Amino acid sequence: MVSIALAFPIGEGGSAYAQKIVHDKQKEKQWRSMETGPWDFEPGWYYYFLHKKYSGAETYWKWSGFKSRYRVRFKEHKSNVKTIMPRRIAQEELQKEKIKKVEEERAKVKEMHDEEVIRAADRNVDLVYSTFKDDFNRMQGAITEGLTFCLTKSKGKLAPQVNELQRQNDLICQSIAYTHKQGLGNELENSKRQEAYVEYKKQMEEVVSRVAHLVGMAQQYYQ
C-alpha cells in the first residue's frame, strides 16, 4: 500500500512535468536577435569565448561597487552576421521598386497603345478633303474650260501646249485621288493629308495660271 501511495505523486508529478511549457530564455534571445533585435545573447561569456565572430561579443568594465567587474555585451556591427529584418525590409523595398517600375512600364505601354488606336482611327478616314474639295472642283472647271477654249480658238494649233498642261493637271489629280484613298493599306494621318492637299492646291493654282496665260495667247493670236 505504501508503495502504491508513493507511486501516485510520482505519476502526477511526471505527468505535470511532461505537460509543463518550458520557457528557454537563451533560445528566445538568440531567435529575437537574429530576427528583429535587440542584439543580445545569453549566456554572455559562452558567446564571447566560443561565438565571438557571429555574436559580436565584447567585454567592458562595469562599475557597481563591490560587484564591479568585466561583463559581456554584444555589438551587431562587430558581428559577421546581421538581423534578418533589415534584409527583409531591403528586399521588400526592392520588390516595391520593381513593382513600381513594372506599373510605370505598363502605363507607358497602355498610353502608346491608346495613342496608336486613335492614330489608326484617324488614318482610316479622310477628315480634311472636304476643306479643299470646292477649291479643287472650281479650279478643275476653270482648267477644263480654258483648255477647251484654246483648242477651239486655235483650231488645234495649240494642242501641244494644251496636252502638256493637261498632263500636268492629270498628275496632280492622280496624286489627290491617291491621298484621298481610304481603307486597309491606305492609312495616312490627316495631318499628312492636309500638308499634301496644301501642296497640290499650289500646284493646281499654277496650272490654272498657265492655262489663263494660254487663253490670253489664243485670244490675241487666233481670230
Phi, psi and chi 1 to 4 in degrees:
 res  aa     phi    psi   chi1   chi2   chi3   chi4
   1 MET       -  -42.4  -66.9  -66.5  -69.1      -
   2 VAL   -60.9  -41.1  172.8      -      -      -
   3 SER   -63.4  -41.0  -61.1      -      -      -
   4 ILE   -66.6  -42.9  -66.8  172.5      -      -
   5 ALA   -62.0  -39.7      -      -      -      -
   6 LEU   -70.4  -23.7  -69.1  173.2      -      -
   7 ALA   -71.4  -34.0      -      -      -      -
   8 PHE   -65.0  -47.0  -79.6  102.9      -      -
   9 PRO   -60.5  -37.4  -24.3   33.9      -      -
  10 ILE   -65.4  -42.5  -65.8  172.9      -      -
  11 GLY   -63.5  -44.1      -      -      -      -
  12 GLU   -65.0  -42.5  -69.4  177.4   -4.6      -
  13 GLY   -63.2  -40.5      -      -      -      -
  14 GLY   -64.9  -40.7      -      -      -      -
  15 SER   -66.2  -43.6  176.5      -      -      -
  16 ALA   -63.8  -37.8      -      -      -      -
  17 TYR   -67.1  -37.3  179.7   77.8      -      -
  18 ALA   -66.1  -30.8      -      -      -      -
  19 GLN   -93.9   -7.3  -64.7  177.1    2.6      -
  20 LYS   -70.9  132.9 -177.1 -179.8  179.4 -179.4
  21 ILE   -81.4  118.4  -61.4  175.3      -      -
  22 VAL   -90.8  122.6  179.0      -      -      -
  23 HIS   -95.5  109.6 -176.0   74.9      -      -
  24 ASP   -94.4   97.8 -167.4  -30.0      -      -
  25 LYS   -64.7  -35.2 -173.1  176.4 -179.1 -178.9
  26 GLN   -64.6  -46.4  -64.6  178.1    7.6      -
  27 LYS   -67.2  -36.1  -72.8 -174.8  177.6  179.5
  28 GLU   -60.4  -44.3  179.4 -172.8   -2.3      -
  29 LYS   -64.2  -39.8  -79.6 -167.9  172.1 -176.1
  30 GLN   -63.8  -46.9 -174.8 -177.1   43.2      -
  31 TRP   -64.1  -42.7  -66.6  -23.8      -      -
  32 ARG   -65.2  -39.2 -171.4  171.4   56.8 -169.6
  33 SER   -62.7  -43.9  -64.6      -      -      -
  34 MET   -73.3  -28.2  -58.6  -53.2  -66.6      -
  35 GLU   -87.1  -64.4  -78.6  -72.6  -29.0      -
  36 THR  -128.6  -15.6   60.8      -      -      -
  37 GLY    90.6  175.4      -      -      -      -
  38 PRO   -69.8  161.8   27.0  -34.5      -      -
  39 TRP   -80.6  103.6 -164.5 -104.6      -      -
  40 ASP  -157.9  140.4 -169.6   22.2      -      -
  41 PHE  -134.2  162.5  -59.9   90.4      -      -
  42 GLU  -151.3  137.5 -167.9  175.7  -44.7      -
  43 PRO   -78.0  142.8   27.3  -33.4      -      -
  44 GLY   -61.0  -49.1      -      -      -      -
  45 TRP   -66.1  -29.5  -70.7  104.6      -      -
  46 TYR   -63.7  -45.5  166.5   78.6      -      -
  47 TYR   -71.9  -30.9  -79.2   94.2      -      -
  48 TYR   -66.0  -43.0  176.5   77.2      -      -
  49 PHE   -85.4  -31.3  -73.1  112.5      -      -
  50 LEU  -110.5  -21.0  -61.1  179.1      -      -
  51 HIS  -138.8   41.3  -59.7  -75.4      -      -
  52 LYS   -64.8  -36.6 -176.3 -174.4  -66.3 -173.1
  53 LYS   -64.3  -47.3  -72.9 -173.9  177.5 -179.8
  54 TYR   -89.6  -19.1   89.3   75.2      -      -
  55 SER   -88.6  -22.2   68.6      -      -      -
  56 GLY    70.1   29.0      -      -      -      -
  57 ALA   -70.7  143.9      -      -      -      -
  58 GLU  -147.6  158.1   66.6  176.2   13.7      -
  59 THR  -101.5  152.6   58.5      -      -      -
  60 TYR  -150.7  155.0   71.5  102.2      -      -
  61 TRP   -91.6  127.2 -179.2  -99.0      -      -
  62 LYS  -115.0  120.1 -177.4  174.6 -178.2 -179.6
  63 TRP   -79.3  124.8  -68.9   97.5      -      -
  64 SER  -152.5   52.0 -176.0      -      -      -
  65 GLY    64.3 -131.4      -      -      -      -
  66 PHE   -71.1  -13.0  -68.3  106.8      -      -
  67 LYS   -96.2   10.6  -65.5 -177.4 -179.9 -179.1
  68 SER   -61.3  134.3  -61.6      -      -      -
  69 ARG  -170.3  172.2   58.4 -173.5  173.7   87.5
  70 TYR   -74.3  138.7  -80.7  103.5      -      -
  71 ARG  -132.1  171.0  -59.7 -165.0 -178.6 -170.9
  72 VAL  -111.9  135.3  176.7      -      -      -
  73 ARG  -134.1  168.3   63.4 -173.3  175.5 -167.1
  74 PHE  -124.9  132.5  -59.1   91.9      -      -
  75 LYS  -118.2  118.8  -61.9  -67.4 -175.5  178.5
  76 GLU   -64.1  -36.1 -175.1  178.7   -4.6      -
  77 HIS   -68.8  -16.7   69.3  -87.6      -      -
  78 LYS   -91.3   -5.0  -68.5 -173.7  175.4 -177.7
  79 SER   -87.8  150.1  168.8      -      -      -
  80 ASN   -88.1    6.0   58.0    6.9      -      -
  81 VAL  -130.0  164.2  -64.5      -      -      -
  82 LYS  -134.9  170.5  -59.6  -67.8 -177.3  -76.0
  83 THR   -64.3  153.5   56.9      -      -      -
  84 ILE   -75.2  -31.9  -63.6  173.6      -      -
  85 MET   -56.9  -48.1 -177.7   56.8   68.6      -
  86 PRO   -58.2  -37.8  -24.9   35.1      -      -
  87 ARG   -67.3  -37.6  -68.2 -162.4  -61.6  -88.1
  88 ARG   -64.8  -42.7  -75.5  179.2  177.1  170.3
  89 ILE   -62.5  -42.7  -66.3  174.1      -      -
  90 ALA   -62.8  -40.9      -      -      -      -
  91 GLN   -65.8  -39.8  -70.5  173.9   -7.0      -
  92 GLU   -64.1  -42.8  -71.4  175.9   -0.5      -
  93 GLU   -63.6  -40.1  -67.8  -61.1  -38.3      -
  94 LEU   -63.5  -41.7 -179.7   60.8      -      -
  95 GLN   -64.9  -40.5 -174.3   66.1   18.7      -
  96 LYS   -62.5  -39.9  -71.6  179.5 -178.3  178.4
  97 GLU   -65.2  -40.2 -171.8   64.7   25.0      -
  98 LYS   -63.5  -43.8  -71.8 -178.8  178.7  179.2
  99 ILE   -63.3  -39.9  -67.0  174.2      -      -
 100 LYS   -61.5  -43.7 -179.0 -179.3  177.7 -178.3
 101 LYS   -64.9  -39.8  -71.8 -176.9  178.7 -179.9
 102 VAL   -62.1  -42.3  169.7      -      -      -
 103 GLU   -65.3  -39.8  -72.1  -62.7  -38.5      -
 104 GLU   -64.3  -42.6  -70.9  175.9   -8.1      -
 105 GLU   -64.3  -40.1  -70.1  -61.5  -37.9      -
 106 ARG   -63.9  -40.5 -174.7 -172.8   65.6   81.0
 107 ALA   -63.9  -40.5      -      -      -      -
 108 LYS   -64.2  -43.6  -72.2 -179.6 -178.9  179.3
 109 VAL   -62.5  -42.4  170.3      -      -      -
 110 LYS   -63.8  -42.8 -176.6  178.5 -176.9  -57.4
 111 GLU   -61.7  -43.0 -177.3  179.9   -7.8      -
 112 MET   -65.0  -39.6  -68.1  173.3   61.4      -
 113 HIS   -64.2  -46.7  171.4   73.9      -      -
 114 ASP   -61.9  -40.8  -66.9  -15.8      -      -
 115 GLU   -64.3  -39.5 -177.5  179.3  -10.5      -
 116 GLU   -67.9  -36.5 -178.3   56.5   31.6      -
 117 VAL   -61.7  -43.9  169.0      -      -      -
 118 ILE   -64.8  -42.6  -65.4  173.0      -      -
 119 ARG   -66.6  -36.6  -68.0  176.7   63.9 -175.8
 120 ALA   -64.3  -43.1      -      -      -      -
 121 ALA   -64.0  -37.7      -      -      -      -
 122 ASP   -65.8  -37.1  176.9   75.2      -      -
 123 ARG   -73.4  -25.6  -68.8 -167.4  -64.7  -95.2
 124 ASN   -79.6  -13.4  -74.0  -31.4      -      -
 125 VAL  -131.1  130.5  179.4      -      -      -
 126 ASP   -83.0  108.1 -170.8  -16.7      -      -
 127 LEU   -98.3   -4.0  -59.2  175.9      -      -
 128 VAL  -113.8  -12.1  -64.3      -      -      -
 129 TYR   -59.5  -37.5  178.0   73.9      -      -
 130 SER   -60.6  -26.7   58.3      -      -      -
 131 THR   -68.0  -31.4  -54.6      -      -      -
 132 PHE  -102.7  -12.2  -62.6   86.4      -      -
 133 LYS   -56.7  -48.3 -178.2  178.9  178.5 -179.7
 134 ASP   -62.9  -40.9  -69.0  -18.3      -      -
 135 ASP   -64.8  -42.4  -71.7  -23.0      -      -
 136 PHE   -61.6  -46.0  -71.4  156.4      -      -
 137 ASN   -64.0  -41.6  -70.7  -22.2      -      -
 138 ARG   -62.3  -45.6  176.4 -179.9   53.9   79.3
 139 MET   -69.5  -34.4  -72.9 -171.2  -73.7      -
 140 GLN   -65.9  -36.2  -76.1  -56.9  -58.5      -
 141 GLY   -64.2  -42.0      -      -      -      -
 142 ALA   -67.2  -39.1      -      -      -      -
 143 ILE   -66.1  -46.1  -69.3  171.1      -      -
 144 THR   -61.6  -47.8  -60.3      -      -      -
 145 GLU   -63.7  -41.3  -70.2  179.1    6.5      -
 146 GLY   -65.3  -45.8      -      -      -      -
 147 LEU   -67.1  -37.1  -65.8  179.9      -      -
 148 THR   -63.8  -42.9  -59.5      -      -      -
 149 PHE   -60.9  -42.7  173.4   81.8      -      -
 150 CYS   -63.7  -43.1  -69.6      -      -      -
 151 LEU   -64.0  -42.6  -78.1  176.1      -      -
 152 THR   -68.7  -45.9  -57.4      -      -      -
 153 LYS   -65.3  -38.9 -170.5   69.8  172.9  176.5
 154 SER   -91.4   -1.2   67.3      -      -      -
 155 LYS    56.6   39.3  -62.7  179.9 -179.7  179.4
 156 GLY    92.3   -6.4      -      -      -      -
 157 LYS   -71.0  -24.0  -67.5 -179.4  180.0  179.7
 158 LEU   -95.6   19.0  -68.2  176.7      -      -
 159 ALA   -58.2  -44.1      -      -      -      -
 160 PRO   -57.6  -46.0  -25.9   37.1      -      -
 161 GLN   -65.6  -41.2  -67.6   86.6  -20.9      -
 162 VAL   -63.2  -43.4  169.1      -      -      -
 163 ASN   -63.7  -39.3  -69.8  -22.3      -      -
 164 GLU   -65.1  -45.4  175.9   58.6   22.7      -
 165 LEU   -65.5  -36.5  -69.7  173.5      -      -
 166 GLN   -65.6  -38.2 -172.9   61.6   55.5      -
 167 ARG   -63.1  -46.0 -174.6 -171.9   65.9   82.0
 168 GLN   -61.8  -40.7  -65.5  177.9   16.2      -
 169 ASN   -66.4  -38.7 -175.0   57.5      -      -
 170 ASP   -63.5  -39.8  -71.2  -17.0      -      -
 171 LEU   -61.7  -42.6  -70.4  175.1      -      -
 172 ILE   -63.7  -44.3  -63.7  171.7      -      -
 173 CYS   -63.8  -37.9  -69.4      -      -      -
 174 GLN   -64.7  -40.0  -70.3  172.6   11.2      -
 175 SER   -64.7  -41.0  -62.0      -      -      -
 176 ILE   -63.7  -43.4  -67.5  173.2      -      -
 177 ALA   -63.0  -40.0      -      -      -      -
 178 TYR   -65.6  -41.6  179.4   80.6      -      -
 179 THR   -67.1  -35.5  -57.1      -      -      -
 180 HIS   -79.4  -16.4 -179.0   54.6      -      -
 181 LYS   -61.8  136.3 -166.5  174.1 -177.7 -179.2
 182 GLN  -125.6  167.9  -58.1  169.1   69.3      -
 183 GLY   111.8 -179.6      -      -      -      -
 184 LEU   -60.2  128.2 -173.1   63.1      -      -
 185 GLY    90.1   -4.8      -      -      -      -
 186 ASN  -124.4   28.4  -62.9  -72.8      -      -
 187 GLU   -69.6  130.2  -62.2   89.7  -11.9      -
 188 LEU  -147.6  130.4 -175.0   63.7      -      -
 189 GLU   -62.1  143.8  -65.9  177.8   14.9      -
 190 ASN   -64.0  -29.4  -80.6  -65.3      -      -
 191 SER   -64.4  -37.6   59.4      -      -      -
 192 LYS   -69.9  -39.7  -61.2  -63.3 -176.5 -177.8
 193 ARG   -60.2  -43.6  -76.8 -166.9  172.3  105.5
 194 GLN   -62.3  -44.1 -176.6  170.2    7.8      -
 195 GLU   -58.5  -42.3  -68.3  176.8    4.0      -
 196 ALA   -65.8  -44.2      -      -      -      -
 197 TYR   -63.3  -37.0  -71.2  148.2      -      -
 198 VAL   -61.8  -42.5  168.7      -      -      -
 199 GLU   -67.5  -42.6  179.7   60.5   27.9      -
 200 TYR   -64.5  -34.7  -60.6  148.6      -      -
 201 LYS   -64.5  -40.9 -176.9  178.8  178.1 -178.1
 202 LYS   -62.7  -44.3  -69.9 -179.9 -179.5  178.8
 203 GLN   -63.8  -40.1  -65.6  176.5    8.7      -
 204 MET   -68.8  -36.3 -164.4  175.5  -67.4      -
 205 GLU   -63.5  -35.7  -72.4  172.2  -14.9      -
 206 GLU   -65.4  -40.3  178.0   63.9   23.2      -
 207 VAL   -65.3  -41.9  172.6      -      -      -
 208 VAL   -59.2  -41.5  169.3      -      -      -
 209 SER   -64.2  -41.8  177.0      -      -      -
 210 ARG   -69.2  -35.7  -64.8 -177.8   63.4 -176.8
 211 VAL   -64.1  -42.8  168.6      -      -      -
 212 ALA   -62.5  -39.2      -      -      -      -
 213 HIS   -63.5  -40.2 -179.7   71.5      -      -
 214 LEU   -68.3  -35.9 -170.4   64.3      -      -
 215 VAL   -61.9  -41.7  167.7      -      -      -
 216 GLY   -62.4  -40.1      -      -      -      -
 217 MET   -64.1  -42.6  -71.7 -178.7   58.5      -
 218 ALA   -61.1  -41.6      -      -      -      -
 219 GLN   -67.6  -33.3  -71.6  176.9  -29.2      -
 220 GLN   -81.1  -40.6 -177.7  176.1   -2.5      -
 221 TYR   -99.3  -16.1  -65.8  103.7      -      -
 222 TYR  -122.5  114.4  -60.3   99.1      -      -
 223 GLN   -99.9      -  -61.0  -60.8  -32.8      -
